[in-house]
């Protein structure tokens, strides 16, 4: 299950996480975001216990969006040990995201 990540809980949920983290930066009005959302949900179930998957609404959480230079959505950020290690911009097949996550496990 994906968790909701906000500007307020970002440090605790992402930077201090003891597992790799995949974050989906999205917005309600974004068509491609609605395509990626279910894929991220599937990945969160398949990687349960090995990785954390979360979603950040860019309209409600501008600090994280600006800090990581997100200009297009959906943007998927991959963190390990509190560091940004990979990034994917735009809607892509599930296999692409799974391979990126596998690479940091």
N, CA and C atoms as an extended XYZ file, in Angstrom:
315
Properties=species:S:1:pos:R:3:atomname:S:1:resname:S:1:resid:I:1 pbc="F F F"
N         0.835       -1.185        0.000 N   UNK     1
C         0.000        0.000        0.000 CA  UNK     1
C         0.877        1.245        0.000 C   UNK     1
N         0.533        2.202       -0.829 N   UNK     2
C         1.320        3.431       -0.865 CA  UNK     2
C         0.965        4.294        0.343 C   UNK     2
N         1.944        5.072        0.767 N   UNK     3
C         1.716        5.993        1.873 CA  UNK     3
C         1.639        7.410        1.312 C   UNK     3
N         0.949        8.277        2.025 N   UNK     4
C         0.879        9.676        1.616 CA  UNK     4
C         2.069       10.403        2.228 C   UNK     4
N         2.847       11.011        1.361 N   UNK     5
C         4.013       11.768        1.813 CA  UNK     5
C         3.717       13.240        1.603 C   UNK     5
N         4.090       14.043        2.585 N   UNK     6
C         3.846       15.485        2.531 CA  UNK     6
C         5.142       16.226        2.817 C   UNK     6
N         5.108       17.543        2.632 N   UNK     7
C         6.269       18.348        3.012 CA  UNK     7
C         6.598       18.116        4.481 C   UNK     7
N         5.577       17.955        5.304 N   UNK     8
C         5.766       17.827        6.752 CA  UNK     8
C         6.394       16.495        7.159 C   UNK     8
N         6.050       15.399        6.471 N   UNK     9
C         6.580       14.103        6.905 CA  UNK     9
C         7.662       13.550        5.977 C   UNK     9
N         8.085       14.320        4.985 N   UNK    10
C         9.059       13.850        3.996 CA  UNK    10
C        10.357       13.351        4.630 C   UNK    10
N        10.910       14.139        5.536 N   UNK    11
C        12.188       13.740        6.152 CA  UNK    11
C        12.041       12.396        6.876 C   UNK    11
N        10.994       12.265        7.678 N   UNK    12
C        10.790       11.034        8.451 CA  UNK    12
C        10.484        9.838        7.554 C   UNK    12
N         9.600       10.009        6.578 N   UNK    13
C         9.150        8.901        5.735 CA  UNK    13
C        10.144        8.510        4.641 C   UNK    13
N        10.923        9.475        4.159 N   UNK    14
C        11.805        9.213        3.013 CA  UNK    14
C        13.280        9.258        3.396 C   UNK    14
N        13.726       10.388        3.919 N   UNK    15
C        15.153       10.556        4.179 CA  UNK    15
C        15.666        9.665        5.311 C   UNK    15
N        14.801        9.335        6.261 N   UNK    16
C        15.216        8.480        7.382 CA  UNK    16
C        14.738        7.031        7.224 C   UNK    16
N        14.194        6.686        6.073 N   UNK    17
C        13.660        5.333        5.842 CA  UNK    17
C        14.787        4.307        5.861 C   UNK    17
N        14.482        3.130        6.391 N   UNK    18
C        15.478        2.052        6.448 CA  UNK    18
C        15.393        1.127        5.228 C   UNK    18
N        14.563        1.490        4.254 N   UNK    19
C        14.412        0.728        3.014 CA  UNK    19
C        14.450        1.715        1.847 C   UNK    19
N        14.696        1.220        0.634 N   UNK    20
C        14.588        2.108       -0.534 CA  UNK    20
C        13.163        2.657       -0.635 C   UNK    20
N        13.054        3.866       -1.192 N   UNK    21
C        11.748        4.536       -1.292 CA  UNK    21
C        11.504        4.966       -2.735 C   UNK    21
N        10.315        4.655       -3.224 N   UNK    22
C         9.844        5.121       -4.532 CA  UNK    22
C         8.734        6.123       -4.268 C   UNK    22
N         8.882        7.331       -4.819 N   UNK    23
C         7.874        8.365       -4.621 CA  UNK    23
C         7.290        8.767       -5.966 C   UNK    23
N         5.978        8.780       -6.023 N   UNK    24
C         5.232        9.225       -7.193 CA  UNK    24
C         4.753       10.649       -6.934 C   UNK    24
N         5.319       11.606       -7.667 N   UNK    25
C         4.868       12.997       -7.558 CA  UNK    25
C         3.807       13.202       -8.627 C   UNK    25
N         2.612       13.592       -8.201 N   UNK    26
C         1.454       13.609       -9.082 CA  UNK    26
C         0.521       14.764       -8.748 C   UNK    26
N        -0.524       14.915       -9.563 N   UNK    27
C        -1.596       15.882       -9.290 CA  UNK    27
C        -2.904       15.294       -9.798 C   UNK    27
N        -3.980       15.671       -9.154 N   UNK    28
C        -5.312       15.158       -9.495 CA  UNK    28
C        -5.686       15.429      -10.953 C   UNK    28
N        -5.287       16.575      -11.473 N   UNK    29
C        -5.676       17.005      -12.816 CA  UNK    29
C        -4.808       16.414      -13.930 C   UNK    29
N        -3.800       15.632      -13.575 N   UNK    30
C        -2.808       15.117      -14.526 CA  UNK    30
C        -3.226       13.747      -15.072 C   UNK    30
N        -3.533       13.683      -16.372 N   UNK    31
C        -3.947       12.432      -16.999 CA  UNK    31
C        -2.910       11.314      -16.892 C   UNK    31
N        -1.657       11.562      -17.305 N   UNK    32
C        -0.641       10.516      -17.192 CA  UNK    32
C        -0.417       10.065      -15.737 C   UNK    32
N        -0.626       10.966      -14.794 N   UNK    33
C        -0.479       10.604      -13.376 CA  UNK    33
C        -1.509        9.549      -12.986 C   UNK    33
N        -2.709        9.679      -13.526 N   UNK    34
C        -3.762        8.708      -13.221 CA  UNK    34
C        -3.443        7.345      -13.819 C   UNK    34
N        -2.626        7.309      -14.873 N   UNK    35
C        -2.197        6.040      -15.458 CA  UNK    35
C        -1.103        5.399      -14.599 C   UNK    35
N        -0.222        6.198      -14.060 N   UNK    36
C         0.907        5.689      -13.269 CA  UNK    36
C         0.474        5.274      -11.863 C   UNK    36
N        -0.504        5.948      -11.299 N   UNK    37
C        -0.942        5.673       -9.928 CA  UNK    37
C        -1.205        4.205       -9.631 C   UNK    37
N        -2.029        3.511      -10.432 N   UNK    38
C        -2.286        2.095      -10.168 CA  UNK    38
C        -1.033        1.220      -10.294 C   UNK    38
N        -0.120        1.609      -11.176 N   UNK    39
C         1.133        0.863      -11.343 CA  UNK    39
C         1.973        0.971      -10.072 C   UNK    39
N         2.053        2.166       -9.519 N   UNK    40
C         2.804        2.367       -8.277 CA  UNK    40
C         2.145        1.579       -7.143 C   UNK    40
N         0.828        1.537       -7.129 N   UNK    41
C         0.106        0.767       -6.112 CA  UNK    41
C         0.441       -0.723       -6.226 C   UNK    41
N         0.491       -1.246       -7.444 N   UNK    42
C         0.867       -2.657       -7.655 CA  UNK    42
C         2.283       -2.922       -7.171 C   UNK    42
N         3.190       -2.027       -7.513 N   UNK    43
C         4.587       -2.189       -7.086 CA  UNK    43
C         4.681       -2.162       -5.572 C   UNK    43
N         3.909       -1.288       -4.931 N   UNK    44
C         3.971       -1.200       -3.464 CA  UNK    44
C         3.548       -2.522       -2.827 C   UNK    44
N         2.580       -3.202       -3.433 N   UNK    45
C         2.141       -4.492       -2.903 CA  UNK    45
C         3.189       -5.574       -3.155 C   UNK    45
N         3.777       -5.575       -4.343 N   UNK    46
C         4.771       -6.590       -4.697 CA  UNK    46
C         6.071       -6.443       -3.915 C   UNK    46
N         6.414       -5.219       -3.540 N   UNK    47
C         7.671       -4.963       -2.837 CA  UNK    47
C         7.462       -4.731       -1.341 C   UNK    47
N         6.281       -5.051       -0.841 N   UNK    48
C         5.977       -4.848        0.577 CA  UNK    48
C         7.028       -5.547        1.443 C   UNK    48
N         7.548       -4.801        2.413 N   UNK    49
C         8.569       -5.333        3.298 CA  UNK    49
C         9.988       -5.120        2.788 C   UNK    49
N        10.124       -4.840        1.481 N   UNK    50
C        11.458       -4.620        0.898 CA  UNK    50
C        11.687       -3.180        0.486 C   UNK    50
N        10.597       -2.462        0.188 N   UNK    51
C        10.694       -1.069       -0.245 CA  UNK    51
C         9.437       -0.331        0.201 C   UNK    51
N         9.546        0.984        0.237 N   UNK    52
C         8.427        1.846        0.606 CA  UNK    52
C         8.002        2.603       -0.644 C   UNK    52
N         6.703        2.659       -0.894 N   UNK    53
C         6.174        3.426       -2.025 CA  UNK    53
C         5.231        4.484       -1.486 C   UNK    53
N         5.401        5.699       -1.967 N   UNK    54
C         4.558        6.788       -1.502 CA  UNK    54
C         4.166        7.711       -2.630 C   UNK    54
N         3.195        8.570       -2.329 N   UNK    55
C         2.701        9.532       -3.295 CA  UNK    55
C         2.750       10.930       -2.683 C   UNK    55
N         3.158       11.892       -3.494 N   UNK    56
C         3.169       13.292       -3.077 CA  UNK    56
C         2.323       14.079       -4.069 C   UNK    56
N         1.304       14.757       -3.561 N   UNK    57
C         0.490       15.659       -4.372 CA  UNK    57
C         1.281       16.959       -4.527 C   UNK    57
N         1.735       17.235       -5.766 N   UNK    58
C         2.603       18.404       -5.978 CA  UNK    58
C         1.898       19.721       -5.691 C   UNK    58
N         0.585       19.774       -5.880 N   UNK    59
C        -0.146       21.019       -5.619 CA  UNK    59
C        -0.200       21.337       -4.129 C   UNK    59
N        -0.249       20.317       -3.296 N   UNK    60
C        -0.369       20.520       -1.851 CA  UNK    60
C         0.984       20.534       -1.137 C   UNK    60
N         2.054       20.129       -1.833 N   UNK    61
C         3.372       20.000       -1.196 CA  UNK    61
C         4.470       20.616       -2.058 C   UNK    61
N         4.488       21.945       -2.139 N   UNK    62
C         5.450       22.611       -3.032 CA  UNK    62
C         6.911       22.509       -2.583 C   UNK    62
N         7.184       22.331       -1.296 N   UNK    63
C         8.575       22.312       -0.827 CA  UNK    63
C         9.371       21.169       -1.449 C   UNK    63
N         8.841       19.956       -1.380 N   UNK    64
C         9.538       18.795       -1.949 CA  UNK    64
C         9.651       18.955       -3.460 C   UNK    64
N         8.585       19.423       -4.079 N   UNK    65
C         8.559       19.614       -5.526 CA  UNK    65
C         9.672       20.554       -5.978 C   UNK    65
N         9.819       21.669       -5.293 N   UNK    66
C        10.853       22.651       -5.633 CA  UNK    66
C        12.240       22.122       -5.292 C   UNK    66
N        12.396       21.508       -4.129 N   UNK    67
C        13.706       21.010       -3.682 CA  UNK    67
C        14.325       20.053       -4.691 C   UNK    67
N        13.490       19.205       -5.312 N   UNK    68
C        14.010       18.217       -6.253 CA  UNK    68
C        13.806       18.610       -7.718 C   UNK    68
N        13.478       19.874       -7.948 N   UNK    69
C        13.410       20.411       -9.305 CA  UNK    69
C        12.384       19.740      -10.199 C   UNK    69
N        11.252       19.361       -9.625 N   UNK    70
C        10.224       18.685      -10.406 CA  UNK    70
C         9.463       19.719      -11.234 C   UNK    70
N         9.580       19.585      -12.557 N   UNK    71
C         8.904       20.515      -13.455 CA  UNK    71
C         7.813       19.831      -14.271 C   UNK    71
N         7.904       18.509      -14.387 N   UNK    72
C         6.914       17.742      -15.138 CA  UNK    72
C         6.407       16.613      -14.253 C   UNK    72
N         5.129       16.272      -14.435 N   UNK    73
C         4.577       15.152      -13.683 CA  UNK    73
C         3.885       14.208      -14.657 C   UNK    73
N         3.822       12.941      -14.352 N   UNK    74
C         4.358       12.341      -13.135 CA  UNK    74
C         5.879       12.283      -13.153 C   UNK    74
N         6.466       12.483      -11.981 N   UNK    75
C         7.893       12.256      -11.766 CA  UNK    75
C         7.990       11.237      -10.654 C   UNK    75
N         8.835       10.240      -10.849 N   UNK    76
C         9.050        9.209       -9.834 CA  UNK    76
C        10.488        9.309       -9.359 C   UNK    76
N        10.647        9.480       -8.059 N   UNK    77
C        11.960        9.613       -7.452 CA  UNK    77
C        12.284        8.347       -6.663 C   UNK    77
N        13.532        7.918       -6.745 N   UNK    78
C        13.998        6.723       -6.046 CA  UNK    78
C        15.066        7.132       -5.039 C   UNK    78
N        14.839        6.810       -3.778 N   UNK    79
C        15.765        7.163       -2.703 CA  UNK    79
C        16.332        5.906       -2.057 C   UNK    79
N        17.603        5.996       -1.659 N   UNK    80
C        18.221        4.932       -0.866 CA  UNK    80
C        19.120        5.600        0.160 C   UNK    80
N        18.973        5.208        1.404 N   UNK    81
C        19.763        5.787        2.498 CA  UNK    81
C        19.662        7.311        2.525 C   UNK    81
N        18.476        7.833        2.253 N   UNK    82
C        18.242        9.271        2.323 CA  UNK    82
C        18.751       10.062        1.140 C   UNK    82
N        19.285        9.385        0.124 N   UNK    83
C        19.840       10.068       -1.047 CA  UNK    83
C        18.996        9.760       -2.281 C   UNK    83
N        18.797       10.762       -3.124 N   UNK    84
C        18.129       10.563       -4.401 CA  UNK    84
C        19.098        9.806       -5.304 C   UNK    84
N        18.703        8.606       -5.764 N   UNK    85
C        19.613        7.783       -6.566 CA  UNK    85
C        19.129        7.569       -8.003 C   UNK    85
N        17.855        7.838       -8.266 N   UNK    86
C        17.342        7.668       -9.632 CA  UNK    86
C        16.063        8.479       -9.775 C   UNK    86
N        15.679        8.694      -11.045 N   UNK    87
C        14.514        9.534      -11.331 CA  UNK    87
C        13.904        9.074      -12.650 C   UNK    87
N        12.587        9.105      -12.725 N   UNK    88
C        11.884        8.789      -13.971 CA  UNK    88
C        10.821        9.855      -14.183 C   UNK    88
N        10.845       10.504      -15.332 N   UNK    89
C         9.849       11.523      -15.652 CA  UNK    89
C         8.930       10.968      -16.732 C   UNK    89
N         7.636       11.064      -16.483 N   UNK    90
C         6.652       10.614      -17.455 CA  UNK    90
C         6.155        9.211      -17.160 C   UNK    90
N         5.058        8.868      -17.818 N   UNK    91
C         4.445        7.551      -17.644 CA  UNK    91
C         5.273        6.505      -18.383 C   UNK    91
N         5.608        5.433      -17.692 N   UNK    92
C         6.378        4.336      -18.278 CA  UNK    92
C         5.757        3.008      -17.836 C   UNK    92
N         6.085        1.916      -18.538 N   UNK    93
C         5.565        0.618      -18.124 CA  UNK    93
C         6.056        0.207      -16.735 C   UNK    93
N         5.289       -0.648      -16.095 N   UNK    94
C         5.613       -1.132      -14.754 CA  UNK    94
C         7.023       -1.723      -14.691 C   UNK    94
N         7.419       -2.452      -15.724 N   UNK    95
C         8.731       -3.114      -15.729 CA  UNK    95
C         9.879       -2.112      -15.570 C   UNK    95
N         9.728       -0.930      -16.146 N   UNK    96
C        10.778        0.089      -16.037 CA  UNK    96
C        10.952        0.507      -14.570 C   UNK    96
N         9.845        0.746      -13.892 N   UNK    97
C         9.915        1.154      -12.486 CA  UNK    97
C        10.430        0.011      -11.607 C   UNK    97
N         9.969       -1.201      -11.883 N   UNK    98
C        10.412       -2.365      -11.100 CA  UNK    98
C        11.917       -2.582      -11.273 C   UNK    98
N        12.428       -2.420      -12.487 N   UNK    99
C        13.868       -2.592      -12.720 CA  UNK    99
C        14.681       -1.540      -11.985 C   UNK    99
N        14.195       -0.308      -11.967 N   UNK   100
C        14.907        0.759      -11.249 CA  UNK   100
C        14.905        0.471       -9.745 C   UNK   100
N        13.787       -0.024       -9.235 N   UNK   101
C        13.696       -0.337       -7.813 CA  UNK   101
C        14.588       -1.534       -7.483 C   UNK   101
N        14.574       -2.551       -8.333 N   UNK   102
C        15.432       -3.725       -8.129 CA  UNK   102
C        16.899       -3.309       -8.049 C   UNK   102
N        17.291       -2.331       -8.854 N   UNK   103
C        18.684       -1.905       -8.909 CA  UNK   103
C        19.179       -1.304       -7.600 C   UNK   103
N        18.246       -0.793       -6.774 N   UNK   104
C        18.682       -0.166       -5.515 CA  UNK   104
C        18.354       -1.004       -4.284 C   UNK   104
N        17.765       -2.173       -4.489 N   UNK   105
C        17.457       -3.039       -3.342 CA  UNK   105
C        18.729       -3.683       -2.799 C   UNK   105
